[in-house]
């Protein structure tokens, strides 16, 4: 789930791998190959970024390209000395960088391969606020270090980095409350795809703060409120147990890595002791989730995501990106037949073993190898494979991985059918899929929405654009929907345990892996090497590079065969009570007459469940009594299936303020919610997004009532308003407004036809409004004493 593009044009993705960002400066760039007077008049204003291996100029005008000068191509750096005929002002304090190469990037803020301009040129700059006497020595030092042998270069840069970071303290003015108690503070890096962002993490009794050492972000400090934490998990980072991933509401997470395991454990233990975090950690354990999956209480997709997270996979690290299986084997038929077994891939075999002829060749090669032997020299999940699929959605990442270039068109993701054929035929291609193939709202990764210049396939002359889909898919969304249907099909449900054995289970390593033709290069496995015990810096760098390039095998979760999903007739009644806190019986709703109260004394508790972290404000039950829609002061909307006894959706409609009320549209396709942020939200259940946000009141929306297409809202601002609800959302122009209450409105109801509106206020007053056509009159007022 990579973001479509960074929030600003310059980002750390423009740096080389392991390059460190130091500072930026307000500066001017003087265009080369112009006389001095013209160059001064046409000078370009922007920001100059000083990094460990390059200097980057980011112009203010986005139509101009970002310039990057790698230090390895620099011959000369010094203060510029004008000749006697120069017409530049005497006060112009310039310096010059003479280089054999300059890179141009993101011209017009578009994503395209970088332009590598070769040839000696003098690049002149001036700084707006910083004296050259303090800047040039730093620049010259970094240029000189770049020319050293690799071992010396790394150690010298690390000395400069350590000195800089040790001089930066956390800015305590960033604390939200002066009464917060600081619990711990230390250095760490925030891990994001292909980028490590170093900084300081500070934990208080209320908030986790992360302050990057750089000044790139518009927000100098990132914050995670403890009461927003859903769960935390310890993580590996480059095969070292030094990471923590913190999950928040709204499917967001942050991944932090520390210098050593003991520091990670200290931070984790500090967080877990906090009451708000401790409560959030009460999540299902692995055994419980397996039982739920066996009994059909969670989907195949949700179970695979759970296993990925449990095995250390994360969207924040491309070497450990979640892995999903190829499911469908038929990409040529006009109709996808999910009742035909031949439609599906054999899940008992790894991708590399599907083609017997290829497998035989790989086995023969393996027998001739010295120990440690491996069958596949590549992996089923690597950063390159992830970005192979996500090129169109996240081109900046591919340019970063490929050193400013897209891959050759013949090797790019062009066609589903071609890719499936490739993983069955090519000796060096055994890649599996990524979750986006099964996420119904993620089809954009198949579209070339940015019109990227992806090139032409030389063998066919076809220009690459959107991904070519199989005949049975009408469009990208339909393709992803059908992939998800296939994943949840009866055939796959019956055989998914076989694939789990290969990726997360007992066939992952050892003799069982060999028997299953499932042996990969040894460095990809957990525990294969202890990075901290390697003293040779070049050897250590080579191993880390190997891990980053070729990926990592997930942590093994099972040492015995994974159980199958139970047949329908064996489900639910045999589920232990751990699955549903108070009952394992299937829920039976709607079998008694709603008009008969003679059995009221026989009511008994079927089961209970906890969805929200805070007070439940309101809920609505679907007409068929199968689905519950609830909102809470924890700012979330939850949708829960009473029939399946599972949460099927959780959404944060607003940033942090409470949701006070909710209503369900007559067609049950839209949930309308009121919030303490003064807004009314319309959330589409079908599309899974907020389709309307209306600034309804001057204070918190306290209550809602919907009858047919008429919506009434009450507020702490003492007003009541009525709105028209349409299939597309809420009409932004209100129908009427009443301002007769003297206190906060707390409850509201409408007659069936919307002709009467009754409201209750904090001072004990009711008001009854009668609507005749478009006229609205105050009918009666009652004060209850």
Residue, then its C-alpha position, 0 to 999 in steps of 0.5 A: x500500500x504505497x502512497x501514490x506520490x510523496x506530498x512534496x516534489x523533493x523527497x528522500x527517494x531522490x537520494x542514493x541508497x544509504x545516502x544521508x541527508x544533512x541540511x538544506x539552504x536557501x540559494x540561487x542557481x546561476x544557469x551555465x553557458x550564459x554571460x555573467x550579466x544574463x546569468x545574474x538576471x536569470x538566476x533561479x531561486x530554490x533550496x540547496x540540499x547537502x547530502x553525504x554523496x551529492x548536492x541537490x538543487x530544488x528550484x521553486x518553479x516546478x516547471x524546472x527540473x531538480x538538479x543533482x550533482x553526485x560528488x563522485x563526478x565532482x572535480x573542483x569546489x571553491x569560491x567563485x572568482x570573477x574575472x575583471x570583465x565580469x558584470x556580476x555585482x561585487x557583493x555576489x558571493x558565489x561558489x562553483x562546483x565543477x562536475x562531469x555529470x549532473x542529473x535532472x529530475x522531476x521536471x514539471x513535477x512529473x515522474x520520468x526517468x532521470x536525464x543524465x547530462x554528461x560533460x564538464x560544466x561549472x555550476x555556480x550557486x550563492x547562499x541567501x543567509x549562510x556564509x560561504x566560510x562555514x559552508x564550503x569546508x563542509x562541502x569540500x570535506x564530503x567531496x573528499x570523503x567520496x573519493x576514498x576507498x569504500x571502507x574508509x569512506x563509510x567510516x568517515x561519513x559515519x563519524x560526521x553523522x554521529x557528531x551531528x546527531x549527538x548534537x541534536x536534542x528533542x525539541x520539548x516545545x513540541x509536547x502537546x501538554x506541559x504536564x506530560x510525563x516523559x518516560x524515555x527518549x532515544x535515537x532510532x530510524x523510521x523505516x519506510x519503503x526504500x527510505x530510512x529516516x533517522x531521528x529521535x523518539x520520545x515517549x510520554x504517558x500520552x503520546x509517542x513523538x518522533x522528531x526526524x533529524x532532517x527538516x524535509x517534512x512540513x510537520x517537524x514532529x510526528x505524533x502517535x497518541x497512545x489511545x489511538x494504538x490498535x496493537x504493537x508488534x516486534x519486528x526484524x529489520x535487515x534480519x536483526x531483531x531491532x524493530x517495532x511496528x505501531x499500528x493505529x486506527x485507520x490501517x496506519x502504522x509506523x515502523x521504527x528500528x533501533x541500534x540494538x535489540x536491548x534498546x528496542x525491548x526497552x521502548x517496547x516494554x515502556x509502551x506496553x506498560x501504559x494502560x491505553x496501550x496494554x488494553x489495545x494489545x488484547x488481540x487474538x493469538x495465532x491459535x485463536x485466529x486459526x480456529x476462526x479461519x477453520x470455522x469460516x469466521x474470518x475470510x481467507x484474505x483476512x487470515x493471510x493478512x494476519x499470518x503475514x503480520x505475525x510473520x513480520x511482513x509489513x507494508x513499511x519495508x519492501x524486503x518484508x512486504x506481505x506476500x499472497x499466492x497466485x490463485x488463478x491459473x486461467x487467464x485466457x478463457x472469456x469467462x472465469x469458472x470458479x467451479x472448475x478445478x482447472x481454473x486454479x493453481x496447485x497450492x501444494x507446490x511453490x511457484x518454481x515447482x509448477x513446471x516439471x521441466x524447469x524444476x528438473x533443471x533446477x534440481x540438477x543444478x542444485x545437486x552440483x552446488x557446494x553447501x549450502x545448496x539452494x534450488x532457487x537463486x531468486x525469491x518469491x518476494x523481493x523489493x524488485x518484485x513488489x515494485x514490478x507490480x506497483x510501478x504505475x502506482x508508485x513510480x518514484x520508488x521504482x526510479x529510486x530502486x533502478x537508479x533513476x531509470x525504469x526497467x527495460x520494457x520487455x521486463x516490465x509488468x505489461x500483461x497478467x497472462x504474460x506474467x503468469x506465463x513468465x513465473x511458470x517458464x522462466x528459470x529466474x522468475x518465481x514471484x508470488x503476488x501482493x495483497x493489492x491483487x485481492x483488495x477491492x479498492x486498490x485496482x489503480x495499480x493496474x492503470x497508468x494514470x500518470x501516463x508514464x513513459x514506459x517505453x515500447x516492447x521491442x519484440x512486439x512494438x507495443x507501447x506499454x500503458x495500462x496492464x493488459x487484463x484477461x478476457x474475463x475481466x471487464x476492467x481493473x476493478x472487475x479483475x480485482x473483484x474476481x481475484x478476491x472471489x477466487x481467493x474466497x472460493x470453496x476450492x481455495x478454502x479447501x487447499x489454502x493450508x497447503x500454501x501456508x505450509x510452504x510459506x509460513x509452515x513446516x515445509x518452509x525449512x529443513x528436510x520438509x522444504x527439500x522434499x517440497x522443492x521449496x529451498x531458497x538461498x540461505x541468507x533469506x531465512x531468519x537466523x541464517x546469519x548474525x550480522x552483529x558478529x561480522x567484523x569485516x565491514x565489507x563483508x557485512x555491507x555485502x550481506x546487507x545488500x544481499x538481504x535488501x536486494x533479494x528479500x527475506x523469507x517470513x518468520x516460520x509460524x507453524x512446525x506441523x501441518x496446518x489444519x484444513x478449513x472445516x466443511x460447512x456442516x462441521x463449522x460453528x457448533x464445534x468452535x470453542x468458546x474462545x471464538x465468541x466470548x459468551x456463546x459458540x452457538x449460531x445466531x438465530x434472529x427474527x424467528x419470533x413475532x415482533x408483535x408478540x411479547x408473551x415470551x419476553x421473560x424468556x429472553x436470554x443473552x446470545x453473545x456479547x462482543x466489544x468493538x469500540x474503545x470508548x462509549x458507543x454513541x448510537x447504532x443501527x440494525x439492518x432490516x434483515x437483522x444481520x448487520x450492525x452499524x455503530x459509531x463511538x466517541x473513539x471516532x470510528x464507524x464499525x460494521x459488524x456481521x451478526x450472522x458471521x459474528x465478525x467485524x467486517x469494516x472499521x472506518x475513522x470518518x474524522x481525525x480524532x473527535x467523537x462520532x455522536x450519532x448515525x442513521x442508515x439510508x432506506x436502501x442501506x447503502x449509506x451510513x450518515x454520521x454526526x460528529x463533534x467536529x460540527x460535520x455530518x458525514x455520508x459514508x458509502x458502504x458499497x464504495x467504502x469511502x466518505x462521499x459527502x461531508x457537510x459543515x452542518x452546525x456551529x458546534x458539535x452535532x449531537x443527534x440525527x434522525x432520518x425518515x425517507x429522504x428527510x434528515x434532521x440534525x440537532x446540535x450543541x449550538x441549540x439549533x435543529x436543521x433539516x436536510x434532503x438526502x439523495x443517493x449521492x449524499x446529503x444536499x448541502x443546502x439545508x431545508x430549514x433551521x430552528x433556533x428556538x431551544x435555549x440549551x444544547x439539543x440532545x435528542x431528536x425524532x421525526x414522524x414517519x412521513x417527516x411531518x412532525x419533528x420532536x427535539x429534546x434539550x439539556x434544560x429539560x425542554x421538548x419542542x414539537x415542529x409541524x411541517x406543512x408542505x414547505x412551511x414549518x411552524x412551531x406547534x407546541x412546547x412542553x417543559x418537563x419538570 
